[in-house]
Amino acid sequence: MSENLKTIKELADELGVSKQTIRNKIDKDFREKFVQTIKIKGNNTLVINNAGYSLLKKTLQNDTAQTAKTLQNDTAQTKLICFLEEQLDKKEQQLSVKDKQLENKDTQIAQMQNLLDQQQRLALQDKKLLEEYKAENDSLKALKMPTEDTKEEQANSQPQEELETLKEQIRALNDKIKGQEQLNNQVSKKWYQFWK
């Protein structure tokens, strides 16, 4: 075959791709410009001229480079995805640990609130008991020590009582004196009469 014209098989072998890959690259516009049909051994064979060969070579090289880039990007993306999945797994483990810690904290907070509630109730009971003790103490003090009012009343009533007591004693003494006088009168009358 001429060096200016190459069959699809020859191109596929030179470029290291399959015949199907080259057929996929040949579209209607490419056929009109770069492809000819010739008879080889009694069969119609498609051949591509040098300009078409160069264009196909560039396209396939670009595709290969792009495929390599895509593969490289895919590999990088796969590595990145694996890395991110590992990170995600670690974060999930950390989150489960944090969830357990939060559950423990919630339990501790509930216990603390319960203890605080109990402490407040005990403090309230203590306060009530103190108030009761104070009231009882005040009532005992009131019984033991007279207040200013009762002191004044006692001070006022004490001389009254003493005065009453003295008056009674005076009356009793007066009664005794009268009784003595009557006795004396009777005795003196009897004695006097005796002399008479």
FENNORLIN-V864045 format. One record per residue. N is the residue number from 1. PHI is phi in degrees with one decimal (* if undefined). Layout:
<<N	PHI> <N	PHI>>
//
This chain:
<<1	*> <2	-71.1> <3	-71.3> <4	-81.0> <5	-121.5> <6	-136.3> <7	-80.8> <8	-63.5> <9	-64.7> <10	-62.8> <11	-62.2> <12	-60.8> <13	-67.2> <14	-65.1> <15	-87.4> <16	74.1> <17	-128.7> <18	-82.6> <19	-62.5> <20	-63.1> <21	-62.2> <22	-68.2> <23	-60.4> <24	-65.6> <25	-81.0> <26	-87.6> <27	-104.0> <28	-59.9> <29	-62.7> <30	-63.4> <31	-60.6> <32	-63.3> <33	-90.6> <34	-120.3> <35	-110.1> <36	-130.0> <37	-110.6> <38	-130.1> <39	-96.3> <40	-124.5> <41	53.1> <42	84.1> <43	-112.9> <44	-76.7> <45	-126.0> <46	-85.0> <47	-128.6> <48	-118.5> <49	-76.6> <50	-61.5> <51	-63.7> <52	-65.4> <53	-58.7> <54	-62.6> <55	-64.6> <56	-62.4> <57	-60.3> <58	-61.7> <59	-60.9> <60	-67.3> <61	-64.1> <62	-61.7> <63	-63.0> <64	-65.4> <65	-63.9> <66	-66.0> <67	-64.0> <68	-63.7> <69	-61.5> <70	-60.9> <71	-62.0> <72	-63.6> <73	-63.2> <74	-62.4> <75	-64.0> <76	-63.8> <77	-66.0> <78	-63.4> <79	-62.1> <80	-63.4> <81	-62.5> <82	-61.4> <83	-61.0> <84	-65.0> <85	-64.9> <86	-61.6> <87	-62.3> <88	-63.2> <89	-60.7> <90	-61.7> <91	-64.6> <92	-64.8> <93	-64.1> <94	-62.2> <95	-63.9> <96	-65.9> <97	-63.9> <98	-63.4> <99	-60.5> <100	-63.4> <101	-62.1> <102	-64.9> <103	-61.7> <104	-62.2> <105	-63.9> <106	-61.0> <107	-63.6> <108	-63.2> <109	-64.1> <110	-62.4> <111	-64.6> <112	-63.4> <113	-64.5> <114	-63.7> <115	-63.6> <116	-63.6> <117	-62.1> <118	-62.0> <119	-63.1> <120	-65.6> <121	-63.5> <122	-64.5> <123	-63.1> <124	-65.4> <125	-63.8> <126	-60.9> <127	-63.1> <128	-62.7> <129	-62.6> <130	-61.1> <131	-63.9> <132	-64.1> <133	-62.6> <134	-62.3> <135	-62.2> <136	-65.5> <137	-63.4> <138	-63.0> <139	-67.9> <140	-67.6> <141	-63.5> <142	-64.0> <143	-72.5> <144	-77.0> <145	-108.9> <146	-69.0> <147	-78.0> <148	-59.7> <149	-64.0> <150	-69.7> <151	-64.3> <152	-64.8> <153	-62.4> <154	-65.9> <155	-64.1> <156	-72.1> <157	-80.6> <158	-64.1> <159	-64.2> <160	-61.3> <161	-62.5> <162	-62.4> <163	-63.1> <164	-62.8> <165	-62.2> <166	-64.7> <167	-61.9> <168	-64.5> <169	-63.0> <170	-63.6> <171	-60.5> <172	-62.2> <173	-67.0> <174	-61.9> <175	-61.8> <176	-64.1> <177	-62.6> <178	-60.2> <179	-63.0> <180	-66.8> <181	-64.0> <182	-63.4> <183	-63.6> <184	-63.0> <185	-64.0> <186	-67.1> <187	-66.7> <188	-67.5> <189	-66.9> <190	-68.7> <191	-70.7> <192	-63.5> <193	-66.7> <194	-62.4> <195	-77.9> <196	-69.4>>
//
